[in-house]
């Protein structure tokens, strides 16, 4: 398989990261979400590009097959996109409860939202220039966007989500034109707001992906490895069955790939069967732990997943973004992902007549 914007064929079980990688300490505060930039002006532009180059180098050096930007040019996976939209006031901030888990100071929607020009297309073109490997770009999904804002204009989460879906579709088309092979929409809110997911969440997500020729993915996880998310997970019981609500809907959707948290989670592996026929981006690296997985641990996670998904539909990845982790630890985890995947590839090759 050769991706659209790439000249490189993908192997069986192609590996990737979900989204973020840690930023260098000279660019932003290490192990910190929403960290302010330590550079300004032209130095910041150059610094972001240097960080993106380094992220690409590490992914290739660690053996990843699908390369991402590691979100090196953005402070946060949601708000960096939103800050480029009209109708949102970043000076007028309010405290809201995000994912029904923790409070955060967020910008406010004060008028009709819109987009004047693509936000990430230039960065995506720069990423495309760095490698011949297939590249993936992550965008926030409509529901997760509205859950990271205070709305003082629309008064309807659904209406605002549809507005964002249209904007996201424009952005996704620009990324497609820039040479991106896979466009991923991040929807961690899908593990919380089940009625909205069913009523309009998946439909809004499909609107965001409408008409795209590249592959599309939706990433649904239980959040970064921060204390608020760890505390929330402790309340979920011995089995995490939130995917049971969204997976049947996504199985019938137009999205090509479903990305889920798996390793060291309490998600029953058999829930993967609910998206049968879709590609599955499986989290085989725990981003909430500073223990580096062994290649055999990664391989075991993949073996268990292969009971429920065909090998040609499985994409090993990380559980979530790695921004809060120390950089050297993140690189070691990427090496473990590649090494564990290589073990399973060899086993599959040996078992093929």
N, C-alpha and C positions, 0 to 999 in steps of 0.2 A: 504494500500500500504506500503510495506517495501522496503527501498532503498537497493541497492546491497551491499554496504560495512557496512551497519548499521543493528542492530538487533531491531530497533524501527520502528513501523508502523507510517506513517504520517497521521494526521487528515485531515478532509476537510479544505480547505483554509490554507495550510501550510505556515507559515511565515518565512521570512529570511531578511537579509540585502543584498544589492547589492554587496558591496565590502569593502571599508575601514571603520575602526573605528578610532577615535582619539587615539594617542599614549600617554602613560604616560609621564609626564614632565621630569622625570629622564632619559628617553630614547631618546627623541627628543623634539625640540622646539614645544610647543603646538600651534595648529591652524595654522600650516605652512606647505605648500606643499614643497616637496624636502628638508625638514629639515635635516641637517647633524646629525649623531648619536652623542650622548653625552658620549658614552662609547666606549671602544676599546678592541680588543683581546678577551680573554675568558670571560671578563665581559660583552662584547657586546653580545656574543652568549647566555650567561645565561640571560641577560636582555631581549633579544628578546623572549626567551622561557617563561620567567615570564610574559611578556606583552601579549603573545598569550594565556597563561593560564587565565589571567585576562579577556581577550576579550571573551573567551569561557564561563567563569563564568557569566559574565554580560548578554550574550545572553541567557543562560539557565535560569538565575535568572529572566530575563525580559520576559520569556515565548516564546522565538523563537523556531521554530520546526526544521529548517534546519540551521546548525551552520557553520560559516565561520571563517577563520583565522583573519579577520579584517585587513589583510595586515600589521600585526604588525612586520613582519620580513623584510619588504621592504620599502625603502624610497619613491618610486613612483611606480604606477601600471604598467608603461611601462618600464622606464629606468632601474629598478632593474633587470628585466629579460634580457634586452639588454646588460647590463654590463658583463654578463657571456658568451656572444657569441664571437666567433672569427671574425675578420674582421671589428670590430668597435673600434675606437680610442676615448677614453674618455678624453684624454689630448688635443686632437685637437677638440675644440668646436667652433661652429658657431651659430649665431643667426638666427632663422627661425620663420616664423609665424605659430603657431599651431592652427589647426582647423579653419584657416582663421580668427582668433579672436585676438590673442595676441602673442607677441614676447617672445621667450625663448632661452636660451643658451643650445644647445643640442650637443651630441657626433656626430662623423662623421664616415660614412661607408667608409673605405679605401681599402677594399679587399673583397674576397668572404666570406660571412657570414656562420657560422656553429656553432654547439653545440657539446661540448666534453663530457658532462655528464649532467644528469637532474639538473635543477636549484632548483626546489622547492620540489622535492620528499621527502627529509628528513623532511622538515617542514610539509609536508602533513601527513607523518607518525606520526609525533609528535601530530598534530591536531587529527588524528584518535585515538590516545591513550587517549585523554582527554575526549571523550564522546562516548556514544552509539548512539547518534542521527545521522541522515543523515548529511553528510558534503558536502560543496560546495567550489570549488576553482576557483578563477577568473584568467584568463590570458589575456594579451592584444591581440586584433585581428590584423591580418596582415595589414589592411589599417591604423589603428591607430598607429601601430608601425612605418610605413614608414613616417607618419605625425609627428613623434616625433624625427626625425633624420635629419641630413644633409647627402645626398648621393653624394659621390665623386668617386664612383666606377662603379655602374651599369648604371646610367644615364637613368633608366626607373623605374618609380614607380611600374608598373605592374610586371616587372621581379623581383624586390626586394620583393614585396608582396608575390609572389609565393615561393621564397626562404624562407621567414619567415613562410609561411603556412606549409611547410615541417618540419621546425624546431619545430613549435608549435605542430604539430602532434606527434613528438617524445616526447616532454615534456608532452603532454596530456596523452599519453600511460603510461608514468612513473607515473603520478598522479593517473591514473586508477589502476595501480598495487599497489599503496600505500594505496588504500582503499577509494578514493574519490568517492562520489555518483553522483555528478553533476559537470561538468566542464563548466564554463562560459567564453565566449570570449567577451571582452569589445570593442565595436566599436562605440564610440561617433563620429568618423569621418563620419559615415553613415548619420549624419544629415546635412552634408555640401557638400560632393563630389558626387553628385547624378549620374553623368555620369559614374564615375568610379565604383560606387556601382553596377550599371546595367551591365557594360561591363565586370568586372572581380572581383569586391569586394565580392559578395556573393559566387562566385565560389571558390575564395581563402579561404574564411571562411569555406566552405564545405570541402576543402582539409585539413584544420587544424583539422577538426573533423572526418575525414575519418576513418572508421573501429573501432570507439570507441563503447564499449558495454554499457557504462554509459550514463545517460542523458546528453544532450548538450544544452547550452543556449547561446543566444547572447543578450548582454545588449547594448541598444542604448539610450543615454540620451542627455541632453542639457548642461551637464558639472557640475563640482563642484560648490558649492555656493561661488564663488569668484567674485570680482567686474567685471573682464573682461567678464565673462559669463553673469552676470546680465545685463551689458551694452548691450551685443549682443542680449539678449532676448528682450530687450526694442525696438529693431529695427524690430522684426519679425511680428508685427501687431497684430490684435485682435484674429487671429487663427493661431496656429502653425501646419502646415500641412506637415512638412518634412517627417513624417512617411508614408505619402501617396506614396512616391517614393520607399521606401525600403520594406514596409510590404508585398505587393503582391509578390515580389521576395522571401522573406523569407517564405511566406506561402507555396511556392512550393519547398522550400529547405529541406535538410535532418536534419536541426536543430530541436530539440524537443521543446524548450522554447524560447519565445521572451519576453525580459524585456524592459519596457518602462517607461518613466517619465510621471506622471499623476497629482498628487495632487498639487494644486496651479499653475498648468501650463495652457497654453491656447491650449492644445492639444484637439481637438474634440473627445469625448469619443467614438463616433461611428467608428472611425478609427480602433478600435480593431477588428471590423468585417473583416478587410482585412487580418487577420491572423487566420481566423476561422479554428478550428480543431487543432491548436497548443495550448500548454499551455502558459498562459500569466502571467508573473511576473510583477505585477502592482505596480508602485511607489505610495504608499499612505502616504508617509512621505516626507515633503519638507525639503531638506537639505540646502536650501539657506535662510532659515528663522530661527531665534532664538526663535520664538514663538513655544511652544510645542503644538502639535495638541491635541484636546480632543478626547477621544475614539469615541464620536458620529461623529466627523468630519471624522475620519478614516472610520467608519462604513458607512457614507453617500457616500464616494468615492467608497467603495466596492459595495454598493447597485447599484450605477449608472453603474459600470462596468458590473455587473451581467445581465444587460439588453442586453449585447453584447457578453458575454462569459459564458459558462456553469460553474457551481460552482466547478465541479470536475477538471476543467482546470485552475482555478484561484489561483495564489500564491501571497498573499500580501507581499509587500516589501518596500524598500526605493527608492526615486527617483534616487539617485546616491550615491557615497561614502560620508562618514561623517567625513573624516580626518580633514577638516578645522574647525569643530565645537568644542566647549568646551566639555570635557568628560562628565560632569554631565548632560549637556543638551542632549547629544546623548543618554545616558541611559534612560532619561525620554521619549524621542521620541520612543525608542524601546518599553517601557512599554505601550505607547499609541497605538502603532501598534498592540501589542498583545491584549490589552483590546478592541480596536475597532473591531478586527477580531472576538473575542469571542462573541461580540454582534450579529454579522451577522451569525455566526455559530448557535447560539441559535435560531435566527429567521428562519433559514433554517430548523433546526430540528423541530421546532414547526409547520412549514408549510407542512412537509412531512406526508402523511397519514399513 
